[in-house]
Amino acid sequence: GNKQKMEKTTKPIMEGGILAGIAIVMAMLGVYLPLLGIAFIYTWSVPLIVLAVRHDFKWSVLTAVVITILTALLLSPLTALSLMLIYGILGIAIGQCIRLNFTPIKTVIISSIVSILSLTLYLSLSFMLTNINPIDEQEKFISQVSTVAVQVYTEANVPTEKIAEITEATTKMASDVKMLFPLIIICFGFLSVWLNYKVAGLVLNRLGTFVEPIPSFSNWRFSTLALYIYAFALVGLYWGTTREIYLLKQLSYNIQQLANIIMLLQGLSLCYYLAKKYNLSKMVWSIILILIFLNGFMIQTVAIAGAFDMIIDYRKRINNT
C-alpha cells in the first residue's frame, strides 16, 4: 500500500518538476529571444495543460505556484505575474476541461471565458500597479506611427490631400482600437485557447494521452444566434449614437463586430470546404485568402455568404446532392 502511495506522489512531483523546468526555460527564451521568443510566450500554457491533464487539479496549481515563484526570481515578478495571469490560469483551465472529457467545443468556450476574465484581471492589475492604461498606450503607439508616416510621405513629396487621407485613416484606427478594446481581448483570448489546445493536443498524443482534436476548419458551423445578435447590436448602435450614450454605443459596436467576425469565419469555413471538395491546392487557397483579405468588399461578401450559410446550411445541401 505504502509503495503505491509513494509512486502516486513521486510521479506528479517528477513530471511537475520537468514541466516546471520547461515552462521556465520557455519564459526565458520568450524574454531573451527576439521575434522567435513570441512563439514560446504564446504557447506558454502548454506545459500546464499537459500537467493538468495527466495529474489532478491540486498538482497543477501547486506546480503553477512554483513556476511563478521561480520565474519571478529568475526574470522579474512582473513577468511571472503576467505570464501566470495571461497563460498559466488558462493552461490549468484547458487541462481541467480535457481531464473532465469535455468536447473540444465546450473546452474552447469555457477556456476562452477563463482567458478573457484572466486577461481583464491582468490589465486591471497592471493599470493599478503601474498606472499605465493599456488602451491609451495603444492609441499613443498608433499616433506615433502616424506622425512618422506623415514625415516620410512629406519628404517623399506625396500630395497633401493624400497625406490628409492617411492621417484621417490612422486617427479612425486609433479611435477604433479604443472602442473595440473589449473585442480585441475576446479575440486574443479565443486565439490563445485555440493555439494552446492544438499544440498541447499534439504533445499529449505523443505522450499517449488521446485528446480529441478541434473540428477541421472546413466543418465549423456557428448558430444563427449570431445574426440576431448582429441585428440587436445595430439597434443599440443607432440608439447609442443618436442619444449619445457612449457605453451603449461601445457595447453595441463591439457586439456587432464580434457577430461580423463570426459570420466571416463561417463564410471562410464554407469557402475552405468548397476548396477541399474541389481539390484546390494549398497554394491556390492561400492566394484566394490573400485576395479576400486585401479587399474590404470581398471580406463583406464572404461574411454575407456566411450569414446565408447559417440559415441555409449549404454544406448539408451539397452533401445530399
C-alpha positions, -999 to 999 in steps of 0.1 A, spaced: 0 0 0 27 24 11 48 18 -21 18 26 -43 12 57 -23 48 67 -28 46 61 -65 14 81 -66 32 112 -52 66 107 -69 53 106 -104 35 140 -103 64 155 -85 88 143 -112 66 153 -141 57 185 -124 94 193 -119 102 186 -156 73 206 -169 81 235 -145 116 235 -159 103 235 -194 79 264 -186 107 285 -170 130 279 -200 102 289 -223 97 321 -203 134 329 -205 136 322 -242 104 343 -247 120 372 -229 155 370 -244 149 358 -279 138 385 -304 109 375 -327 112 338 -322 106 343 -285 70 353 -292 62 316 -301 74 305 -266 53 331 -249 21 324 -269 23 287 -262 33 291 -226 1 273 -214 12 240 -230 33 226 -201 5 235 -176 -21 219 -199 -1 187 -200 3 187 -162 -34 194 -156 -44 166 -179 -21 140 -165 -24 148 -128 -51 163 -107 -61 199 -101 -41 202 -69 -8 193 -85 -13 217 -114 -20 246 -91 10 237 -69 33 235 -99 19 268 -112 28 285 -79 63 270 -80 67 282 -117 56 317 -107 80 320 -78 110 307 -98 101 329 -128 98 359 -105 133 351 -91 150 344 -124 133 371 -146 111 395 -127 80 395 -105 60 414 -132 69 389 -159 60 360 -137 27 376 -127 17 385 -163 26 350 -177 7 333 -149 -24 355 -153 -25 355 -191 -14 319 -199 -10 300 -166 -46 301 -154 -57 294 -190 -35 263 -192 -49 248 -160 -85 256 -173 -79 239 -207 -62 209 -189 -90 206 -164 -116 206 -192 -97 179 -212 -93 159 -180 -131 160 -174 -136 147 -210 -154 178 -222 -159 181 -260 -133 203 -278 -160 230 -284 -171 230 -248 -135 232 -237 -128 261 -261 -158 281 -249 -151 276 -212 -114 282 -215 -120 313 -237 -142 328 -209 -115 320 -184 -89 335 -207 -109 367 -212 -115 371 -174 -79 365 -165 -67 389 -192 -91 416 -179 -78 409 -144 -42 412 -156 -49 445 -174 -67 460 -144 -39 449 -121 -11 462 -143 -31 495 -146 -33 497 -108 3 488 -102 19 509 -130 -8 534 -137 -2 528 -174 -35 525 -193 -31 498 -220 -58 514 -242 -41 548 -241 -8 531 -248 -22 515 -280 -36 549 -290 -2 566 -284 16 539 -304 -8 544 -334 -4 582 -334 34 579 -332 34 556 -362 11 581 -379 35 610 -372 65 591 -386 45 581 -417 35 617 -423 71 628 -421 82 601 -446 54 610 -470 61 647 -468 98 641 -476 88 618 -505 66 647 -519 33 628 -516 4 651 -524 -10 669 -493 -46 656 -498 -33 620 -499 -14 626 -466 -46 640 -451 -65 609 -461 -39 587 -445 -38 607 -413 -76 605 -411 -75 567 -416 -50 563 -387 -70 586 -364 -100 565 -371 -80 534 -364 -68 548 -331 -104 556 -320 -115 521 -333 -88 504 -312 -101 524 -282 -138 515 -290 -130 479 -298 -107 471 -270 -131 446 -254 -134 428 -287 -96 427 -291 -94 410 -257 -121 385 -267 -103 376 -300 -69 373 -282 -85 350 -256 -100 328 -282 -68 326 -303 -47 318 -272 -71 289 -263 -72 276 -299 -34 277 -303 -25 262 -269 -52 235 -273 -38 225 -306 -1 223 -295 -10 206 -262 -30 181 -282 0 172 -303 22 169 -272 -3 148 -252 -10 125 -282 28 118 -283 28 111 -246 0 85 -250 -30 106 -238 -56 110 -266 -70 145 -269 -100 149 -292 -89 175 -319 -109 207 -326 -131 200 -357 -114 209 -390 -120 245 -401 -140 233 -431 -166 219 -407 -170 249 -385 -206 260 -380 -220 287 -358 -255 292 -345 -279 316 -362 -279 334 -329 -250 355 -343 -275 370 -368 -300 380 -341 -271 395 -320 -260 414 -351 -295 429 -356 -298 438 -319 -263 454 -320 -274 476 -349 -304 489 -330 -281 495 -300 -256 514 -322 -284 536 -336 -297 544 -301 -263 549 -286 -253 573 -314 -285 593 -316 -289 596 -279 -252 600 -272 -249 571 -248 -212 562 -252 -213 530 -232 -243 516 -252 -226 527 -284 -193 510 -275 -211 478 -263 -232 476 -295 -202 483 -317 -182 455 -301 -211 430 -303 -217 440 -339 -181 435 -349 -179 402 -330 -210 389 -349 -194 402 -381 -162 381 -373 -184 350 -366 -202 355 -400 -168 360 -417 -154 328 -401 -185 308 -412 -181 322 -447 -144 314 -448 -151 279 -435 -176 274 -463 -150 286 -489 -125 262 -474 -150 234 -475 -155 241 -512 -118 244 -518 -113 210 -503 -142 195 -521 -129 207 -555 -93 197 -545 -78 232 -548 -41 232 -539 -29 249 -507 -12 275 -529 -44 285 -548 -63 286 -514 -37 309 -500 -39 332 -529 -77 333 -526 -74 341 -489 -49 369 -495 -72 384 -522 -102 382 -499 -84 400 -470 -69 427 -492 -103 438 -503 -129 452 -479 -157 445 -503 -147 408 -506 -145 405 -468 -181 417 -465 -192 394 -493 -177 364 -476 -193 375 -443 -227 378 -460 -222 343 -476 -215 331 -440 -247 347 -428 -268 329 -455 -249 297 -448 -260 299 -411 -296 299 -423 -295 276 -453 -265 252 -445 -251 249 -479 -228 221 -469 -257 198 -459 -273 205 -493 -241 199 -512 -235 166 -494 -271 155 -501 -270 162 -538 
